[in-house]
């Protein structure tokens, strides 16, 4: 490897180090946001919370649909 190739390789390594540092900063910011907004310290906790919230939304949607159906049955079609 000549000097030019070594300098190019060094430049690529420096660029990669910068990108890694920026990504680590972004990850830290996102994890802090997860903690502040949702009380989750890890991605696993956030994933579990997301699943729980999705299940709650489904249950609420089912209750809403049932309520609308009862109203439509009692008072006829709406809209």
Biopython code that builds the backbone (N, CA, C, O; Angstrom):
import numpy as np
from Bio.PDB.StructureBuilder import StructureBuilder

atoms = [
    (1, "UNK", "N", (0.843, -1.175, 0.000)),
    (1, "UNK", "CA", (0.000, 0.000, 0.000)),
    (1, "UNK", "C", (0.889, 1.240, 0.000)),
    (1, "UNK", "O", (1.815, 1.363, 0.802)),
    (2, "UNK", "N", (0.591, 2.134, -0.901)),
    (2, "UNK", "CA", (1.397, 3.354, -0.940)),
    (2, "UNK", "C", (0.798, 4.420, -0.020)),
    (2, "UNK", "O", (-0.255, 4.214, 0.584)),
    (3, "UNK", "N", (1.467, 5.529, 0.072)),
    (3, "UNK", "CA", (1.075, 6.603, 0.991)),
    (3, "UNK", "C", (-0.300, 7.162, 0.654)),
    (3, "UNK", "O", (-1.081, 7.469, 1.554)),
    (4, "UNK", "N", (-0.599, 7.296, -0.627)),
    (4, "UNK", "CA", (-1.893, 7.840, -1.059)),
    (4, "UNK", "C", (-3.032, 6.923, -0.612)),
    (4, "UNK", "O", (-4.059, 7.403, -0.132)),
    (5, "UNK", "N", (-2.861, 5.632, -0.763)),
    (5, "UNK", "CA", (-3.881, 4.672, -0.352)),
    (5, "UNK", "C", (-4.071, 4.677, 1.169)),
    (5, "UNK", "O", (-5.189, 4.562, 1.671)),
    (6, "UNK", "N", (-2.956, 4.812, 1.884)),
    (6, "UNK", "CA", (-3.038, 4.869, 3.348)),
    (6, "UNK", "C", (-3.775, 6.120, 3.815)),
    (6, "UNK", "O", (-4.569, 6.065, 4.754)),
    (7, "UNK", "N", (-3.509, 7.248, 3.154)),
    (7, "UNK", "CA", (-4.200, 8.495, 3.508)),
    (7, "UNK", "C", (-5.694, 8.388, 3.214)),
    (7, "UNK", "O", (-6.520, 8.862, 3.994)),
    (8, "UNK", "N", (-6.037, 7.769, 2.095)),
    (8, "UNK", "CA", (-7.447, 7.572, 1.754)),
    (8, "UNK", "C", (-8.115, 6.660, 2.784)),
    (8, "UNK", "O", (-9.235, 6.929, 3.218)),
    (9, "UNK", "N", (-7.443, 5.604, 3.167)),
    (9, "UNK", "CA", (-7.971, 4.688, 4.172)),
    (9, "UNK", "C", (-8.147, 5.403, 5.511)),
    (9, "UNK", "O", (-9.153, 5.201, 6.191)),
    (10, "UNK", "N", (-7.187, 6.228, 5.891)),
    (10, "UNK", "CA", (-7.279, 6.998, 7.139)),
    (10, "UNK", "C", (-8.481, 7.940, 7.092)),
    (10, "UNK", "O", (-9.205, 8.086, 8.077)),
    (11, "UNK", "N", (-8.684, 8.574, 5.944)),
    (11, "UNK", "CA", (-9.815, 9.487, 5.784)),
    (11, "UNK", "C", (-11.137, 8.724, 5.916)),
    (11, "UNK", "O", (-12.070, 9.217, 6.550)),
    (12, "UNK", "N", (-11.225, 7.535, 5.329)),
    (12, "UNK", "CA", (-12.433, 6.726, 5.431)),
    (12, "UNK", "C", (-12.684, 6.299, 6.874)),
    (12, "UNK", "O", (-13.828, 6.286, 7.330)),
    (13, "UNK", "N", (-11.634, 5.957, 7.581)),
    (13, "UNK", "CA", (-11.763, 5.573, 8.991)),
    (13, "UNK", "C", (-12.234, 6.756, 9.824)),
    (13, "UNK", "O", (-13.107, 6.609, 10.679)),
    (14, "UNK", "N", (-11.657, 7.931, 9.576)),
    (14, "UNK", "CA", (-12.069, 9.131, 10.312)),
    (14, "UNK", "C", (-13.539, 9.465, 10.042)),
    (14, "UNK", "O", (-14.273, 9.843, 10.956)),
    (15, "UNK", "N", (-13.959, 9.323, 8.793)),
    (15, "UNK", "CA", (-15.358, 9.579, 8.440)),
    (15, "UNK", "C", (-16.272, 8.585, 9.157)),
    (15, "UNK", "O", (-17.315, 8.968, 9.687)),
    (16, "UNK", "N", (-15.884, 7.318, 9.172)),
    (16, "UNK", "CA", (-16.679, 6.292, 9.856)),
    (16, "UNK", "C", (-16.771, 6.583, 11.354)),
    (16, "UNK", "O", (-17.833, 6.423, 11.956)),
    (17, "UNK", "N", (-15.649, 7.011, 11.958)),
    (17, "UNK", "CA", (-15.663, 7.344, 13.383)),
    (17, "UNK", "C", (-16.636, 8.482, 13.665)),
    (17, "UNK", "O", (-17.368, 8.447, 14.654)),
    (18, "UNK", "N", (-16.645, 9.489, 12.798)),
    (18, "UNK", "CA", (-17.555, 10.627, 12.960)),
    (18, "UNK", "C", (-19.003, 10.167, 12.858)),
    (18, "UNK", "O", (-19.849, 10.567, 13.657)),
    (19, "UNK", "N", (-19.281, 9.320, 11.865)),
    (19, "UNK", "CA", (-20.647, 8.821, 11.696)),
    (19, "UNK", "C", (-21.087, 8.004, 12.897)),
    (19, "UNK", "O", (-22.225, 8.136, 13.346)),
    (20, "UNK", "N", (-20.214, 7.168, 13.422)),
    (20, "UNK", "CA", (-20.540, 6.361, 14.603)),
    (20, "UNK", "C", (-20.841, 7.269, 15.786)),
    (20, "UNK", "O", (-21.795, 7.040, 16.529)),
    (21, "UNK", "N", (-20.027, 8.293, 15.956)),
    (21, "UNK", "CA", (-20.232, 9.228, 17.057)),
    (21, "UNK", "C", (-21.580, 9.944, 16.933)),
    (21, "UNK", "O", (-22.292, 10.110, 17.923)),
    (22, "UNK", "N", (-21.927, 10.367, 15.716)),
    (22, "UNK", "CA", (-23.212, 11.037, 15.498)),
    (22, "UNK", "C", (-24.376, 10.084, 15.770)),
    (22, "UNK", "O", (-25.374, 10.473, 16.376)),
    (23, "UNK", "N", (-24.243, 8.839, 15.321)),
    (23, "UNK", "CA", (-25.305, 7.858, 15.552)),
    (23, "UNK", "C", (-25.464, 7.547, 17.036)),
    (23, "UNK", "O", (-26.584, 7.386, 17.519)),
    (24, "UNK", "N", (-24.356, 7.463, 17.756)),
    (24, "UNK", "CA", (-24.437, 7.227, 19.202)),
    (24, "UNK", "C", (-25.133, 8.394, 19.891)),
    (24, "UNK", "O", (-25.914, 8.191, 20.821)),
    (25, "UNK", "N", (-24.854, 9.611, 19.441)),
    (25, "UNK", "CA", (-25.529, 10.782, 20.004)),
    (25, "UNK", "C", (-27.021, 10.752, 19.724)),
    (25, "UNK", "O", (-27.831, 11.069, 20.595)),
    (26, "UNK", "N", (-27.381, 10.369, 18.504)),
    (26, "UNK", "CA", (-28.801, 10.265, 18.153)),
    (26, "UNK", "C", (-29.491, 9.205, 18.990)),
    (26, "UNK", "O", (-30.609, 9.410, 19.463)),
    (27, "UNK", "N", (-28.828, 8.075, 19.175)),
    (27, "UNK", "CA", (-29.396, 6.992, 19.988)),
    (27, "UNK", "C", (-29.617, 7.465, 21.422)),
    (27, "UNK", "O", (-30.660, 7.199, 22.019)),
    (28, "UNK", "N", (-28.632, 8.161, 21.965)),
    (28, "UNK", "CA", (-28.743, 8.661, 23.339)),
    (28, "UNK", "C", (-29.921, 9.628, 23.459)),
    (28, "UNK", "O", (-30.672, 9.578, 24.433)),
    (29, "UNK", "N", (-30.079, 10.501, 22.476)),
    (29, "UNK", "CA", (-31.181, 11.460, 22.484)),
    (29, "UNK", "C", (-32.526, 10.748, 22.401)),
    (29, "UNK", "O", (-33.465, 11.100, 23.114)),
    (30, "UNK", "N", (-32.616, 9.753, 21.536)),
    (30, "UNK", "CA", (-33.873, 9.018, 21.382)),
    (30, "UNK", "C", (-34.216, 8.224, 22.636)),
    (30, "UNK", "O", (-35.380, 8.166, 23.034)),
    (31, "UNK", "N", (-33.216, 7.613, 23.260)),
    (31, "UNK", "CA", (-33.475, 6.872, 24.499)),
    (31, "UNK", "C", (-33.921, 7.816, 25.611)),
    (31, "UNK", "O", (-34.785, 7.462, 26.413)),
    (32, "UNK", "N", (-33.346, 9.002, 25.666)),
    (32, "UNK", "CA", (-33.766, 9.995, 26.665)),
    (32, "UNK", "C", (-35.216, 10.405, 26.407)),
    (32, "UNK", "O", (-36.003, 10.551, 27.342)),
    (33, "UNK", "N", (-35.556, 10.588, 25.147)),
    (33, "UNK", "CA", (-36.923, 10.943, 24.784)),
    (33, "UNK", "C", (-37.903, 9.828, 25.175)),
    (33, "UNK", "O", (-38.992, 10.107, 25.675)),
    (34, "UNK", "N", (-37.514, 8.568, 24.947)),
    (34, "UNK", "CA", (-38.349, 7.449, 25.363)),
    (34, "UNK", "C", (-38.582, 7.456, 26.869)),
    (34, "UNK", "O", (-39.690, 7.202, 27.341)),
    (35, "UNK", "N", (-37.529, 7.749, 27.608)),
    (35, "UNK", "CA", (-37.641, 7.789, 29.063)),
    (35, "UNK", "C", (-38.535, 8.946, 29.498)),
    (35, "UNK", "O", (-39.426, 8.767, 30.329)),
    (36, "UNK", "N", (-38.300, 10.116, 28.946)),
    (36, "UNK", "CA", (-39.069, 11.306, 29.331)),
    (36, "UNK", "C", (-40.546, 11.189, 28.962)),
    (36, "UNK", "O", (-41.412, 11.542, 29.762)),
    (37, "UNK", "N", (-40.836, 10.703, 27.771)),
    (37, "UNK", "CA", (-42.213, 10.687, 27.279)),
    (37, "UNK", "C", (-43.004, 9.455, 27.701)),
    (37, "UNK", "O", (-44.209, 9.534, 27.935)),
    (38, "UNK", "N", (-42.318, 8.311, 27.798)),
    (38, "UNK", "CA", (-43.045, 7.069, 28.037)),
    (38, "UNK", "C", (-42.550, 6.272, 29.237)),
    (38, "UNK", "O", (-43.125, 5.235, 29.567)),
    (39, "UNK", "N", (-41.493, 6.740, 29.893)),
    (39, "UNK", "CA", (-40.977, 6.048, 31.065)),
    (39, "UNK", "C", (-40.240, 4.758, 30.738)),
    (39, "UNK", "O", (-40.116, 3.884, 31.596)),
    (40, "UNK", "N", (-39.752, 4.628, 29.513)),
    (40, "UNK", "CA", (-39.051, 3.415, 29.083)),
    (40, "UNK", "C", (-37.545, 3.662, 29.067)),
    (40, "UNK", "O", (-37.067, 4.639, 28.491)),
    (41, "UNK", "N", (-36.807, 2.756, 29.710)),
    (41, "UNK", "CA", (-35.351, 2.901, 29.761)),
    (41, "UNK", "C", (-34.643, 2.183, 28.618)),
    (41, "UNK", "O", (-33.508, 2.517, 28.277)),
    (42, "UNK", "N", (-35.313, 1.198, 28.029)),
    (42, "UNK", "CA", (-34.695, 0.416, 26.966)),
    (42, "UNK", "C", (-35.661, 0.262, 25.796)),
    (42, "UNK", "O", (-36.854, 0.540, 25.921)),
    (43, "UNK", "N", (-35.133, -0.186, 24.659)),
    (43, "UNK", "CA", (-35.977, -0.446, 23.503)),
    (43, "UNK", "C", (-36.925, -1.612, 23.782)),
    (43, "UNK", "O", (-38.053, -1.627, 23.291)),
    (44, "UNK", "N", (-36.468, -2.588, 24.570)),
    (44, "UNK", "CA", (-37.341, -3.712, 24.931)),
    (44, "UNK", "C", (-38.547, -3.227, 25.731)),
    (44, "UNK", "O", (-39.673, -3.661, 25.488)),
    (45, "UNK", "N", (-38.308, -2.327, 26.684)),
    (45, "UNK", "CA", (-39.412, -1.760, 27.465)),
    (45, "UNK", "C", (-40.363, -0.987, 26.557)),
    (45, "UNK", "O", (-41.581, -1.085, 26.706)),
    (46, "UNK", "N", (-39.817, -0.228, 25.626)),
    (46, "UNK", "CA", (-40.647, 0.548, 24.706)),
    (46, "UNK", "C", (-41.475, -0.377, 23.817)),
    (46, "UNK", "O", (-42.645, -0.105, 23.552)),
    (47, "UNK", "N", (-40.872, -1.456, 23.365)),
    (47, "UNK", "CA", (-41.587, -2.415, 22.523)),
    (47, "UNK", "C", (-42.735, -3.054, 23.288)),
    (47, "UNK", "O", (-43.835, -3.198, 22.754)),
    (48, "UNK", "N", (-42.488, -3.437, 24.530)),
    (48, "UNK", "CA", (-43.532, -4.033, 25.360)),
    (48, "UNK", "C", (-44.661, -3.035, 25.611)),
    (48, "UNK", "O", (-45.838, -3.393, 25.569)),
    (49, "UNK", "N", (-44.293, -1.788, 25.871)),
    (49, "UNK", "CA", (-45.302, -0.754, 26.118)),
    (49, "UNK", "C", (-46.129, -0.516, 24.855)),
    (49, "UNK", "O", (-47.345, -0.336, 24.930)),
    (50, "UNK", "N", (-45.474, -0.517, 23.706)),
    (50, "UNK", "CA", (-46.175, -0.333, 22.440)),
    (50, "UNK", "C", (-47.198, -1.444, 22.215)),
    (50, "UNK", "O", (-48.327, -1.182, 21.801)),
    (51, "UNK", "N", (-46.799, -2.679, 22.486)),
    (51, "UNK", "CA", (-47.725, -3.807, 22.343)),
    (51, "UNK", "C", (-48.915, -3.654, 23.285)),
    (51, "UNK", "O", (-50.057, -3.898, 22.897)),
    (52, "UNK", "N", (-48.642, -3.250, 24.519)),
    (52, "UNK", "CA", (-49.720, -3.064, 25.503)),
    (52, "UNK", "C", (-50.665, -1.950, 25.052)),
    (52, "UNK", "O", (-51.884, -2.095, 25.140)),
    (53, "UNK", "N", (-50.107, -0.846, 24.573)),
    (53, "UNK", "CA", (-50.930, 0.278, 24.117)),
    (53, "UNK", "C", (-51.755, -0.117, 22.892)),
    (53, "UNK", "O", (-52.914, 0.280, 22.770)),
    (54, "UNK", "N", (-51.165, -0.891, 21.989)),
    (54, "UNK", "CA", (-51.897, -1.342, 20.802)),
    (54, "UNK", "C", (-53.071, -2.221, 21.207)),
    (54, "UNK", "O", (-54.151, -2.111, 20.628)),
    (55, "UNK", "N", (-52.875, -3.091, 22.193)),
    (55, "UNK", "CA", (-53.953, -3.951, 22.682)),
    (55, "UNK", "C", (-55.056, -3.110, 23.328)),
    (55, "UNK", "O", (-56.241, -3.390, 23.147)),
    (56, "UNK", "N", (-54.665, -2.086, 24.077)),
    (56, "UNK", "CA", (-55.646, -1.201, 24.703)),
    (56, "UNK", "C", (-56.456, -0.455, 23.647)),
    (56, "UNK", "O", (-57.667, -0.287, 23.789)),
    (57, "UNK", "N", (-55.785, -0.010, 22.591)),
    (57, "UNK", "CA", (-56.482, 0.687, 21.509)),
    (57, "UNK", "C", (-57.477, -0.251, 20.836)),
    (57, "UNK", "O", (-58.603, 0.149, 20.542)),
    (58, "UNK", "N", (-57.072, -1.491, 20.590)),
    (58, "UNK", "CA", (-57.985, -2.472, 19.985)),
    (58, "UNK", "C", (-59.207, -2.692, 20.860)),
    (58, "UNK", "O", (-60.331, -2.747, 20.360)),
    (59, "UNK", "N", (-58.993, -2.819, 22.169)),
    (59, "UNK", "CA", (-60.109, -3.037, 23.092)),
    (59, "UNK", "C", (-61.050, -1.839, 23.095)),
    (59, "UNK", "O", (-62.270, -2.004, 23.080)),
    (60, "UNK", "N", (-60.488, -0.640, 23.115)),
    (60, "UNK", "CA", (-61.311, 0.570, 23.089)),
    (60, "UNK", "C", (-62.075, 0.689, 21.772)),
    (60, "UNK", "O", (-63.234, 1.104, 21.758)),
    (61, "UNK", "N", (-61.424, 0.324, 20.665)),
    (61, "UNK", "CA", (-62.086, 0.362, 19.357)),
    (61, "UNK", "C", (-63.254, -0.618, 19.329)),
    (61, "UNK", "O", (-64.315, -0.309, 18.787)),
    (62, "UNK", "N", (-63.060, -1.795, 19.912)),
    (62, "UNK", "CA", (-64.132, -2.790, 19.964)),
    (62, "UNK", "C", (-65.309, -2.266, 20.792)),
    (62, "UNK", "O", (-66.467, -2.450, 20.416)),
    (63, "UNK", "N", (-65.008, -1.610, 21.925)),
    (63, "UNK", "CA", (-66.071, -1.035, 22.753)),
    (63, "UNK", "C", (-66.816, 0.056, 21.992)),
    (63, "UNK", "O", (-68.042, 0.142, 22.056)),
    (64, "UNK", "N", (-66.074, 0.878, 21.279)),
    (64, "UNK", "CA", (-66.679, 1.957, 20.500)),
    (64, "UNK", "C", (-67.564, 1.390, 19.400)),
    (64, "UNK", "O", (-68.687, 1.854, 19.199)),
    (65, "UNK", "N", (-67.060, 0.388, 18.689)),
    (65, "UNK", "CA", (-67.852, -0.242, 17.627)),
    (65, "UNK", "C", (-69.128, -0.859, 18.183)),
    (65, "UNK", "O", (-70.193, -0.737, 17.578)),
    (66, "UNK", "N", (-69.025, -1.524, 19.338)),
    (66, "UNK", "CA", (-70.204, -2.132, 19.959)),
    (66, "UNK", "C", (-71.210, -1.055, 20.367)),
    (66, "UNK", "O", (-72.416, -1.222, 20.190)),
    (67, "UNK", "N", (-70.710, 0.032, 20.905)),
    (67, "UNK", "CA", (-71.593, 1.129, 21.298)),
    (67, "UNK", "C", (-72.298, 1.744, 20.099)),
    (67, "UNK", "O", (-73.491, 2.039, 20.169)),
    (68, "UNK", "N", (-71.594, 1.936, 19.023)),
    (68, "UNK", "CA", (-72.196, 2.491, 17.806)),
    (68, "UNK", "C", (-73.250, 1.537, 17.259)),
    (68, "UNK", "O", (-74.321, 1.963, 16.825)),
    (69, "UNK", "N", (-72.938, 0.241, 17.283)),
    (69, "UNK", "CA", (-73.897, -0.749, 16.800)),
    (69, "UNK", "C", (-75.179, -0.722, 17.623)),
    (69, "UNK", "O", (-76.273, -0.810, 17.064)),
    (70, "UNK", "N", (-75.059, -0.601, 18.945)),
    (70, "UNK", "CA", (-76.255, -0.544, 19.806)),
    (70, "UNK", "C", (-77.096, 0.690, 19.490)),
    (70, "UNK", "O", (-78.323, 0.628, 19.418)),
    (71, "UNK", "N", (-76.396, 1.823, 19.303)),
    (71, "UNK", "CA", (-77.130, 3.062, 18.983)),
    (71, "UNK", "C", (-77.838, 2.934, 17.643)),
    (71, "UNK", "O", (-78.986, 3.355, 17.501)),
    (72, "UNK", "N", (-77.146, 2.346, 16.648)),
    (72, "UNK", "CA", (-77.760, 2.183, 15.338)),
    (72, "UNK", "C", (-78.967, 1.236, 15.402)),
    (72, "UNK", "O", (-79.980, 1.466, 14.742)),
    (73, "UNK", "N", (-78.845, 0.185, 16.192)),
    (73, "UNK", "CA", (-79.951, -0.746, 16.360)),
    (73, "UNK", "C", (-81.142, -0.075, 17.029)),
    (73, "UNK", "O", (-82.290, -0.335, 16.669)),
    (74, "UNK", "N", (-80.870, 0.781, 17.994)),
    (74, "UNK", "CA", (-81.931, 1.438, 18.744)),
    (74, "UNK", "C", (-82.562, 2.588, 17.960)),
    (74, "UNK", "O", (-83.780, 2.762, 17.988)),
    (75, "UNK", "N", (-81.731, 3.382, 17.255)),
    (75, "UNK", "CA", (-82.230, 4.594, 16.614)),
    (75, "UNK", "C", (-82.138, 4.551, 15.093)),
    (75, "UNK", "O", (-82.453, 5.547, 14.441)),
    (76, "UNK", "N", (-81.727, 3.458, 14.520)),
    (76, "UNK", "CA", (-81.616, 3.354, 13.062)),
    (76, "UNK", "C", (-80.232, 3.800, 12.596)),
    (76, "UNK", "O", (-79.412, 4.253, 13.394)),
    (77, "UNK", "N", (-79.990, 3.667, 11.316)),
    (77, "UNK", "CA", (-78.705, 4.041, 10.709)),
    (77, "UNK", "C", (-78.370, 5.497, 10.976)),
    (77, "UNK", "O", (-79.239, 6.368, 10.919)),
    (78, "UNK", "N", (-77.103, 5.753, 11.267)),
    (78, "UNK", "CA", (-76.621, 7.120, 11.462)),
    (78, "UNK", "C", (-75.848, 7.517, 10.200)),
    (78, "UNK", "O", (-75.042, 6.743, 9.685)),
    (79, "UNK", "N", (-76.103, 8.724, 9.716)),
    (79, "UNK", "CA", (-75.332, 9.240, 8.586)),
    (79, "UNK", "C", (-75.878, 8.741, 7.326)),
    (79, "UNK", "O", (-75.360, 9.067, 6.258)),
]
sb = StructureBuilder()
sb.init_structure("model")
sb.init_model(0)
sb.init_chain("A")
sb.init_seg("    ")
for serial, (resi, resn, name, xyz) in enumerate(atoms, 1):
    if name == "N":
        sb.init_residue(resn, " ", resi, " ")
    sb.init_atom(name, np.array(xyz, "f"), 0.0, 1.0, " ", f" {name:<3s}", serial, name[0])
structure = sb.get_structure()
